[in-house]
Amino acid sequence: RKKMIENLKTGDRVVFGGGILGTVANIKEQIFVIKIADNVKIDVARGAVTRVLDKYGNPGDVTKDA
């Protein structure tokens, strides 16, 4: 999981603990800025990432539950 979070980059689609889906718009030291809709961005703690989605919206291999 730590490796998954460290490897995230701008443009990756992710799922957070609360079920929020979004696209990484910016990466800061302790947070991700996530685009969840047009003109809507939120700050989310890095530890809240639960899965990375592939370009089709499906969980990728890197997201296997620990």
ROLUM-926830 format. One line per field, with one value per residue: residue in one letter; residue number from 0; x, y, z of N, C-alpha, C in turn. Coordinates in Angstrom, 2 decimals. Example, Ala and Ser with C-alpha at 12.3 -4.5 7.8 and 13.67 -1.06 7.14 Angstrom:
// ROLUM-926830
aa	a,s
i	0,1
n.u	13.19,12.85
n.v	-5.69,-2.25
n.w	7.80,7.08
ca.u	12.30,13.67
ca.v	-4.50,-1.06
ca.w	7.80,7.14
c.u	13.20,12.90
c.v	-3.30,0.03
c.w	7.80,7.87
END
This chain:
// ROLUM-926830
aa	r,k,k,m,i,e,n,l,k,t,g,d,r,v,v,f,g,g,g,i,l,g,t,v,a,n,i,k,e,q,i,f,v,i,k,i,a,d,n,v,k,i,d,v,a,r,g,a,v,t,r,v,l,d,k,y,g,n,p,g,d,v,t,k,d,a
i	0,1,2,3,4,5,6,7,8,9,10,11,12,13,14,15,16,17,18,19,20,21,22,23,24,25,26,27,28,29,30,31,32,33,34,35,36,37,38,39,40,41,42,43,44,45,46,47,48,49,50,51,52,53,54,55,56,57,58,59,60,61,62,63,64,65
n.u	0.83,1.93,3.87,2.17,0.93,3.17,3.87,1.90,0.76,0.19,-2.88,-3.61,-6.33,-8.21,-9.50,-10.96,-11.11,-13.74,-15.19,-15.05,-14.34,-11.84,-9.55,-6.08,-4.93,-2.93,0.03,0.96,3.06,1.87,-0.70,-3.14,-4.38,-7.47,-9.42,-12.81,-14.99,-15.99,-14.33,-14.18,-12.29,-10.70,-8.89,-7.13,-6.04,-3.03,-3.02,-5.61,-6.10,-7.30,-7.43,-6.10,-7.23,-7.47,-7.13,-9.66,-11.31,-11.27,-10.08,-6.56,-3.77,-1.93,-3.33,-4.01,-5.55,-4.07
n.v	-1.19,1.22,1.57,1.80,4.27,5.96,5.80,7.14,9.52,12.68,12.79,10.15,7.93,7.51,5.85,6.65,6.07,6.77,6.18,8.03,8.92,10.05,12.18,12.56,15.75,17.33,16.93,17.21,17.59,16.14,15.70,14.96,16.72,16.46,16.08,16.02,16.64,18.77,21.78,21.35,20.68,18.84,18.60,15.81,13.53,11.68,9.06,8.23,7.05,4.21,2.60,2.36,3.21,1.76,3.04,2.59,2.70,0.54,-1.41,-1.55,-3.88,-3.15,-2.55,-4.53,-5.80,-5.52
n.w	0.00,0.81,-1.19,-3.41,-2.89,-2.88,-5.56,-6.93,-9.35,-10.99,-12.68,-12.28,-11.56,-8.64,-5.66,-2.58,1.02,1.87,-0.33,-2.34,-5.65,-7.86,-9.72,-9.56,-9.21,-8.26,-6.35,-3.08,-0.16,2.09,1.22,-1.35,-4.11,-5.39,-8.26,-8.50,-9.98,-12.74,-12.33,-9.56,-6.83,-4.24,-1.14,0.02,2.46,2.15,3.19,2.90,0.47,-1.12,-3.38,-6.71,-9.88,-13.16,-16.56,-17.50,-15.37,-13.72,-10.93,-10.70,-10.96,-9.01,-6.76,-4.95,-2.04,1.14
ca.u	0.00,2.84,4.45,1.11,0.77,4.40,3.94,0.83,1.19,-0.88,-3.66,-4.09,-7.69,-8.10,-10.67,-10.62,-11.81,-15.15,-15.82,-14.89,-13.49,-11.37,-8.30,-5.05,-4.65,-1.69,0.55,1.69,3.81,1.04,-2.05,-3.39,-5.47,-8.23,-10.53,-13.94,-15.97,-15.50,-14.11,-14.31,-11.12,-10.65,-7.64,-7.35,-4.84,-2.42,-3.39,-7.00,-6.16,-7.48,-7.22,-5.79,-8.02,-6.84,-7.74,-11.06,-12.04,-11.20,-8.90,-5.38,-3.08,-1.17,-4.21,-4.44,-5.69,-2.99
ca.v	0.00,2.37,1.69,2.29,5.70,6.63,5.78,7.92,10.70,13.51,12.13,8.83,7.85,6.84,5.70,6.93,5.30,7.10,5.84,9.12,8.66,11.29,12.19,13.34,16.98,17.88,16.18,18.01,16.74,15.23,15.60,14.95,17.57,15.53,16.63,15.09,17.08,19.98,22.92,20.97,19.97,18.71,18.12,14.53,12.99,10.58,7.78,7.89,6.32,2.77,1.90,3.10,2.66,1.83,4.07,2.24,2.82,-0.73,-1.49,-2.12,-4.93,-2.58,-2.21,-5.70,-5.55,-6.08
ca.w	0.00,0.86,-2.52,-4.29,-2.63,-3.33,-7.02,-7.54,-10.09,-11.52,-13.73,-11.85,-10.99,-7.35,-4.78,-1.19,2.03,1.92,-1.60,-3.30,-6.81,-8.47,-10.46,-8.89,-9.94,-7.74,-5.21,-2.11,0.75,2.88,0.68,-2.78,-4.58,-6.23,-9.04,-8.41,-10.98,-13.40,-11.44,-8.15,-6.33,-2.79,-0.56,0.68,3.07,1.39,3.77,2.58,-0.81,-0.95,-4.65,-7.93,-10.97,-14.47,-17.41,-17.76,-14.11,-13.00,-10.06,-11.33,-10.20,-7.91,-5.65,-4.19,-0.62,1.97
c.u	0.87,3.44,3.42,0.96,1.99,4.48,2.83,1.39,-0.03,-1.56,-4.16,-5.50,-7.60,-9.45,-10.16,-11.51,-13.30,-15.89,-15.73,-13.93,-13.06,-10.06,-7.30,-4.70,-3.32,-1.26,1.36,2.32,2.95,-0.38,-2.03,-4.50,-6.17,-9.35,-11.65,-15.06,-15.37,-15.47,-14.31,-13.09,-11.18,-9.26,-7.95,-6.02,-4.33,-2.89,-4.81,-7.14,-6.30,-7.20,-6.82,-6.58,-7.23,-7.58,-9.19,-11.91,-12.05,-9.99,-7.74,-4.73,-2.39,-2.02,-4.69,-4.48,-4.58,-3.54
c.v	1.25,2.63,2.25,3.80,6.49,6.74,6.57,9.15,11.46,12.78,10.75,8.94,7.02,6.75,5.94,6.16,5.56,6.79,6.94,8.69,9.99,11.09,13.06,14.54,17.58,17.04,17.12,17.06,15.72,15.04,15.45,15.95,16.73,16.27,15.60,15.44,18.31,21.13,22.62,20.14,19.94,18.26,16.85,14.04,11.80,9.21,7.34,7.11,4.83,1.98,2.89,2.42,2.73,2.85,3.80,2.32,1.54,-0.73,-2.15,-3.15,-4.40,-2.38,-3.41,-5.39,-6.23,-6.97
c.w	0.00,-0.51,-3.51,-4.13,-3.11,-4.84,-7.70,-8.23,-10.59,-12.68,-13.36,-11.28,-9.72,-6.65,-3.36,-0.25,2.09,0.63,-2.65,-4.40,-7.39,-9.18,-9.72,-9.76,-9.52,-6.55,-4.34,-1.11,1.49,2.33,-0.84,-3.05,-5.63,-6.95,-9.01,-9.39,-11.66,-12.41,-9.96,-7.75,-4.81,-2.38,0.22,1.24,2.26,1.88,3.45,1.28,-0.53,-2.22,-5.73,-9.04,-12.27,-15.33,-17.75,-16.49,-13.30,-12.07,-10.80,-10.45,-8.97,-6.66,-4.84,-2.70,0.16,3.04
END
